[in-house]
Amino acid sequence: MALSSLQPLRRRNFALIWSAALISNVGSWMQTVAVGALVTEATGKSAWTGIVAAAAFIPIGIFAPIGGALADRVDRRRYFIGTTVGETLFAVLLALAVATGNGQPWLVTVLVFGGGVLTALGFPAYQAIIPELVPKEELLAAMSLGSAQFNMGRVVGPALAGVAILAGSYSLVFAINAASFGAVIIALLMSHFAERPHNPEQTKLRRQIAAGFRGAMAEPGCRLAITLIGITALLISPFIALIPAVAINLLHEGARGTSVLVTAQGIGAVVGALALTPLATRFGRGRVMVMDLAVVLPAAIVLYAAAPSLWTAAVALVAVGAAYIGVLSGLMTVVQLRAPDYLRARILSLYMVSLGVIYPIGAIIQGKLGDEFGLRGVVIAAAALFAGVIVLVLGTRSERRAVLEETRPEQPAPSVPAAFA
């Protein structure tokens, strides 16, 4: 069905929360762009740009497992409302600090880090709520729409940030971001759905996190998805961080080139997210994912790295964005479908950690090697190595490919999960 990717939007609760997340994500991208510009303008040093970007990203690797454990312990909707209120508070403090002339780079970094902590704590709850909003047969489409709204924010947010900065000031951008969180809070209050019982464990948080890890390693589909996203984060995901280096150092197009390439990636991701469900319906979810991993994504990365001009690189990056979102959405769907309900948020948080911790490591490694041996060659070599590893992991074991397609059989959560105590 041509519009199968949009089917979850017929569900009132999903449509409410998805629309609110889109509004909030646009605000978050506005802040991301404005914060980088603010500290760079204030210090004249690109190091501060990297520091403030890391401040927003590092909390995922540290606090997502805690957020996952908490989300499996309490009412997820109320918990997510609480973390969103916390994000709003940090955005308001950032707007006030800048508006009153107190936006020193160190303070901006601290406030961005605080907001990042709340985001990391709340995101597992958001992901764990999604299966409560749509039937299982629409879950892949729901995950694809989630990826689409994230990347629509990537396209729209930076443009609106530029307009807002010209029309007012940096504090206006931060105030708009603070207001955007209100959409999520209102949507959660307006939505009505009953969570499936997930038998919260009243044990120490450390034991709950450990239980999530053991549960992820014991479930073949979850274990494979977390492994594959880690490989992707190390060898493929660094293309995101290296877009400015490609635009400025290889293509000599400066900030304009960076903007064009970031937008191209976002457009490709939106197109890929909307195309994923029809392709999976026609060819099978597992087959599409394997093709994306082993062929389409590494080939698109090679074409992008070898592109001789800005516009050929942009066209290639549209393909990269589409294939990359297919991989991320597909692997996230495997975790959603196969994780036991009472461990779902914790296992999802481990998926996020695998992506969030390994990606910056891969970016640093590829950036350093690019300085030494040439960025084109390093990116192409990483893509070739990725394709080889994927063939080794998936091509040699048919049962591994099978779990990418299968849904975990329904199993009631134990009232006292002794194995995870």
N, C-alpha and C positions, 0 to 999 in steps of 0.2 A: 504493500500500500504506500502510495507516494508520500502521504502525510503521516505515516506511522510514528515518525519521530516526535510529532506534536501531540500524540494521544494523551500523555499524562496531564497536559494542560487542561483537559476536560474535567479533571478532578479538582474540585474547588479548593481543598486544602493545599494540594501541591501547587496549584496556580497562584494562590495567595503567597505562599512562602517563597516560591521561585521568583515571582515578580519583586517581592521585597528584597530578596538576596541580590537581584540584578541592580536595584537602586543603590543598595549598600555597597555593592562591588564597584559601581561607577565612582561613588564617593571615595572608596579606598584607593582606587587607581589615581584619582585626582590628588589625593594626599601623597601617594608615593612619588608622583612626578614633582609636586610642589616642594616636598621635603628635600629631595635631591638638589633641586635648583636653589633652594634657600641656603643650604649649608655650603654649597659650592660657591654661590655668590658672596656669602659672608666670609669665607676663608680663602677662596681662590685655590683650594687644594682638592684634587680628585680623591685623595685618601679619605676625606670626610664623607664624600659621596658613598664610598664603599662601606664605611663604618655605619652610616645611618641605614643603608640598605640591609646590612647584616643584622642590625638591631631588630628589624622587623621579621627577619627570616629565621634566625637562630632559635628563638623560643619554640618553634615547631619541633625541633629535635629534642628539646629538653622537657617541654611541658605537655606535649600531645599524649604521651602514655598516662600521665596523671589525669588529664582530661578524659581519656577513654575509660579509666577505672572509675572516676566519679560519675560519668554518664551511665555506666552500667550499674551504679549503686543507687541512683535517685531518679525522680521523674525527669525525663530528658527534656521535655518542653520547658518546664520551669527552670531547670538548670541552664538551658540555652538562653532563656530570657535574662537570667542573672549575668551570664558572661557578656551578653550584648550590652546590657546596662553599663558594665565595667568598661567595655570598649568605648562607649559613648562618653564616659567620664574622662578618659584619657584624651579623646579627640577634643573635648571642650577645653581641657587644661592646655592643650597645645595651641588652640585658637586664641585663648586668653593670653598666654605667654607671649606669643608673637604680636598680638594687637597692642600689648602694653610695652613693647620694646624690650622684652626679656627673652627673646628667642635665641639665646646663645646656642651654638652647635651642641655642646655637651648636654644642655637641658632638653633640646629637641630630641637628641638621641635617647635620653632616658625615657622621655614620654612615648616615643615610638616603640621602644622596647617594652614598656608597660602595656601598651595596646596590643603588641604582638603576643605577649603572654596570655592575655585574655582571649585573643583569637585562637591560639593553640589549645587552650583549655576548652573552648566552646565548639571547635570544629568537629571533633569526633561525635558530639551529641547531634549536631546538624546532620552529619552523614548517617548516623544510626536512626534518625527519625524518618528518612526518606522511604525505607521499605514499609513504614506504617501508612504512607500516603497514597501508594499505588499498588496494584496487584503485581505479582511476581513477573507476569508476562510483559509488563510495561517497565520493569526496573531498568533494563538497559537504556530504553528511551529516556527515562528520568535522569539517569546518570549522564547521558549525552547532552540533555538539555542543561544540566548543571554545568557541564564543561562549556557549553555554548554561552551561557550567561556570564561565566567568568571571563571569557574571551571577548564578549561584547563589551564588558566593562573595560578590558584592555584597549579596545578600539575607541570607545567613546570618552572614557575618563581623561586620558591625557589631553585630548582636544578641548574638553570643557575646562580643564585646569588652566590651559593657556588663556582661554577667554576670560575666566574668572580673575586670573592674576592681572591681566590688562585692564579689566573693568574695575577692580578693587585693589586687593592685596593678597598676600599669602594667607593672612588670617581669615579672609573670606573663604578660601578653598578649604581650610581646616574646619570652619564653621559649617560649611555645606556637608563635609564628611560626617561631622557629628550629627547633623540633622538626618542624614541618610540612614543611620542606625535605627532611628525611630520607626522607619518602615518595617523593619524586621520585627521589632517588638509588637507593633500593631498587628502585623500578620499572624504572629504566634498567638496573640490574645484572641484574634477573630477566628482562628482555625479550630475545628472540633474533630478530634480523633482520639480513639482509645489505643494506648500503647499495648502491644502484646506483652504479657507478663515476662519479665526477664529475671525474676527471682534474685533480687539484689543480695550480694554476699556481705554480711556484716562482719567483715574481717579487716585486718590492717590493709592500708592502701598498697603497701609494698607487696603483700601476698596477692592482692588482686591483679597488680601489674604482672607479676610473675605468672599468675594463672592465665592471663591473656597471652603471654608469650608461649607457654606450653600448649595452650589451645590452638594457637596459630601454627605451631610446628607439628602438631598432631593431625591437623586437617590438610590433606594433600593439596587441595585447590588453593587454600589460603597460603600455605607454605610456598607453593610455586609462584603465585601472584606476587608475594612480597620479594621473592628472589628475583623475579623478572623485572620488577620495578626498580630494584637496586642496581641491576645490570644496566638498565636504561638510564638511570640517574647518573651513573658513572661515565658512560661512554657517549650518550646521545644528548641528555638534558643540558649539558654545558653550552650548547649552541645558543641558548637563551641569554646567558650571561655574556657571551662573546659577540653578540650582535653589534654593540658599539665598536668593538675592535675590528670586525669585518668591514663595517661601514666607513670607519675613519682610516684605519691603517691599510686595508687591502683595496678598498674601492675609492678612497680619498673623497668621500662625499660629506664628511662632517656630520653635524647634528641633523641636518635635513635627511641624510641617508639613514641615520639611526631611526628617525621617525617613520620613514617609509618602510623599513624592514620590520619594525615592531608592529606597525599597522598590518602589513602583509601577513605576518604570522597570526595575528588575531583574526583576520578575515578567513584565512585557511582553517583555523580551529573551529570557527563558527560553522563553516560549510561542512567540515568533516564531521562535526558533532551531529548535524542534521541528517547527514547521509548515512551515518553508522547503522541506525536501526533498519532502514530498508535493505542495506547490504547484508546485515546479519540475518534478516528474515529470509532473504533469497538464498544465501550461500551457507548459512550457519555461523553462529557467533564465534565458535572456536576456530573455524577455518579462516574467517576474516581476520581474527586477531593474529593467527600464525602468519598469514600473508603480510599483514602490516609490520609485524616484528621482524620477519626474516628477509623481506624483499622491499616493500614500499618505503618504509621509514629510512633504512640505511641508504637506499638508492637516492631518495630525495635529498638527504644530507650531503651526499657526494656531489650532486648537481648544484646544490646551493654553495658549497665550499669552492667548487671549480668555476662558478659563474664569473664572467669577465667584466660585467657591468652591473650597475645598481638595479636596473629593471629586470634583467635576467635573474639576478639574485632574489628579487622580490617575488617573481613568478615561482621560482623554486621553493621559496620560503612559504608560499601559500600551500604547496604540496606537503612540505614538512609539517606545517601547523595542522593540516588535516590528518595526516598519518599519526602524528604525535598524540593528538587528542583521542584518536581511535584506540591507541595503546593504553593511555591513561584511563579512559572511560571503561574499556573492556576489562582491564585488570581489576579496577575498582568494583565492577559488577560481579566478577568472580568472587571477590571477598564478601560482598554484600549477600550473594546468594548462598554461599557455602559456610559462612561463619555461624556458629550456634547463636541463637538469639541472645542468650544471657552473657555472651562474650563479645557480641558484635562490635560495640564501641571500642573496646580494648584492642581487638584485632585490627580494626580500621586505623586506630592510632599508630599501630606498628607499621602499617602500610605507609602512613604519612611520614613516620620517622625514617623509614628506608629511603623514601624520596627526598625528604628534607635535609637529612644529614649527609647523604652520599653526594647529592647534587653539587653543593658548594665545594666539596673535596675534588670532584671531577672537574669543576670549572677552574679551580686553582691549578690543578695538574696540567690541564690542556692549555691554559693561559701561559704557564711557565714554559712548557714544551714548545708552544707556538712562538714565544720570543726567541727560543734557542734554535729551532729547526724550521720555522715557517708555519704560520697558522693554517694555511690551506692543506699542507701535507698532514699535519697533525689531526685535523678534523676528518679528513678523508680516511686516514689510517684508523682512527677511532671507530668510524662507521663500518669499515671493513671488519675490524675485530669484533664489533657488536654482532654483525651478521653471522660470523663464524661461531661465536659463542651461542647464539640463539639456535643455530642449526645443531650444534652439539647437544644443547639442553633439550630441545624439543624434537629434533629429527631422529634421535636414537631411541626414544621411548614413546611408543604410541599411547601408553596409559597416561603419560604426562599431558599429551595433547588432549586426551579425552576429558580430563578434569576441567579444562578451560570451557568445555561445552556443557558439562553436566551440572545439575542442581543438586545440592545436598539433600538426601532424603529427609523427610520431616522427622525430627526427633524431639520429643519433649525435653525441656531442660530439667535436670534433676533438681528435686527440692533442696537437697543438700549435696552439692557437687563435690564429693569427698576427694576426687582426684585432683581438684584445683584448690583445695583448702589451704 
